[in-house]
C-alpha cells in the first residue's frame, strides 16, 4: 500500500529510534510530514522501518 493513500489519516511510523503516531500531512520525494500535537515532523524514508 502506498503512503499517499493515507494522507490526512492517523498512522503509526516505526523508526530505528522510536514509534510515532500522528496525522500524515504530506508525502514527499525524500520524507513524510507527520503532524503530532500541532507540530510537524519531517521523517526521512531512510529512517522508516514500517508503518501501519
Secondary structure, 3 states (H helix, E strand, C coil): CCHHHHCCCEEEEEECCCEEEEEEEEECCCEEEEEECCEEEEEEHHHEEEEC
